[in-house]
Amino acid sequence: MSIEIREVTHRRQLKQFVCFAHKLYKNHPYWVPSLVSGEMTTLSPKSNPAFEHCDTLFLMAFENGRAVGRIAGIINHQYIEQWKKKDARFCWYDTIDDPEVSKKLFERVEKWAAHKGMERVVGPMGMTTFERQGILVSGFEEMPTFAGCYNYPYYADHLKQLGFDREIQYVEYELVVPREVPAKIVKISKLIQERYGLHIVEAKKTRDMLPYATQVFRVINASYKPLYGFTTLTEKQIAYFVKRYFSFIKPEYVSAVVDKQDQVLGFQISMPSMSKALQKAKGRLFPFGWYHLRKAIRKPERLDTLLTGVLPEYQQRGINAVFMTHLTQAAINNGIKYAESNGELAENIKVQNTWRYFDRRQHRRSQIFARNIS
C-alpha cells in the first residue's frame, strides 16, 4: 500500500492533526489527552508568540485515505543562535506500528530541514521546553502527569531502525507524601529564611500570585539557561504563559520564595493531578469535560510537581527546603498521598536532590533522539 504525506495548511487539517493522537490512543488506560482547544492554541501562529522565531512544518501520513501518522518539524532560530547548533526539531510524532510510515514522515522533515541548512534532526522537542517532549522508553504501565509524554513501546524501535541514537535521558519519580514534614527539611528551611531574610508568599487566591508571575518566568530564564535545549523566553512568551497558565493555578500548591525587597529568588509550581480527569474529558471541555477537571482541582488525589527553579546565585543555599516545606505541608493538610515529578534530566542532580528526604521510586524514563541529516 502506498503512503501519502500531506502538509497541513489550514485550520481544518490542523484539527485533524491534533485529533489524530486521540484516535490512535482511544480508551488507552495510560495515555493522557491534551485539551484539543489548548493544542490548537499552541499550534496557532496567531496565538503563540514562539512562531515569531520558529519555522514549522506540520505533516500527516495517509494510507488509502486513512490517517496513519503525524509529525511536526521545527526550526527554532533562537535556539540556534543561543546554542550554536544547526538542529531541527521534531515533535507531535505519532504513528501506527508501521516503520514505513515513520520513514516517510522523517524523510519529508529531513528534506525540509536540510533545505534550510540544518545538520541534525532532534526530538521529540517542541517550540519551547513547555511542550511535551521525549519518547517514553520505560514505565508503560504508569500514568504520566498531564504534561508528561506517553507513547506505545514501538516508537523507540522505529527511531532506532531509522538510525536515531539517544541524545539525552529524562527520569520521573513518584513520591510518597509523609505524615509530617521531615524534621531536617523544616530545620534547614527555618535556618535559610533567618539567614537571608526570606519568606514564602502567602497567597490565598489565584490573583494574589499574579504580581509574582512575571518574576517566576524570569527565574526560569536564569535557572534553566544551561539545561539541554532550553531557549530564553521573550517578554511576549512570558506574557503568553502567564495569561494561559496562571489563571487556574491553585495557590496553596505554588510556592514563591522572596527576599526583603519582595523579589522572587526561587519557586515551585505544583498542581492537582489532572490525568484521570483529562481521560474522562476525552480532550474536550464541553459538554462535561469542565466538570471532571473542576472536580480534580477541588478534590485532588495526587499532585503533579511541574516546575521548580532557583536563581543561579542562590542555588546550593537550601532555598529548595523552604518551598518543599511549604508544599509538603499543603499536601498533608489536603490529604494527598502521592506526588509525581515531571521529567528531569537524568544527570540533573540538583533537582533530584530535592526529593532525597522522601520515600520515592523512579518509575518512568524517556529519551530525546537525534540523527545527522545525510
Sequence and secondary structure as in RCSB ss.txt:
>XXXX:A:sequence
MSIEIREVTHRRQLKQFVCFAHKLYKNHPYWVPSLVSGEMTTLSPKSNPAFEHCDTLFLMAFENGRAVGRIAGII
NHQYIEQWKKKDARFCWYDTIDDPEVSKKLFERVEKWAAHKGMERVVGPMGMTTFERQGILVSGFEEMPTFAGCY
NYPYYADHLKQLGFDREIQYVEYELVVPREVPAKIVKISKLIQERYGLHIVEAKKTRDMLPYATQVFRVINASYK
PLYGFTTLTEKQIAYFVKRYFSFIKPEYVSAVVDKQDQVLGFQISMPSMSKALQKAKGRLFPFGWYHLRKAIRKP
ERLDTLLTGVLPEYQQRGINAVFMTHLTQAAINNGIKYAESNGELAENIKVQNTWRYFDRRQHRRSQIFARNIS
>XXXX:A:secstr
  EEEEE  SHHHHHHHHHHHHHHTTT SS     HHHHHHHT TTT GGGGSEEEEEEEEEETTEEEEEEEEEE
EHHHHHHH   EEEEEEEEE S HHHHHHHHHHHHHHHHHTT  EEEES  SSTTS   EEEE TTS   TTS  
  THHHHHHHHTT EEEEEEEEEEEE  SS  HHHHHHHHHHHHHHT EE   SSHHHHHHHHHHHHHHHHHHHT
TSTT     HHHHHHHHHHHTTS  GGGEEEEE TT  EEEEEEEEE  HHHHHHHTT  TTTHHHHHHHHHHS 
SEEEEEEEEE GGGTTTTHHHHHHHHHHHHHHHTT  EEEE  EETT HHHHGGGTTS EEEEEEEEEEEEE  
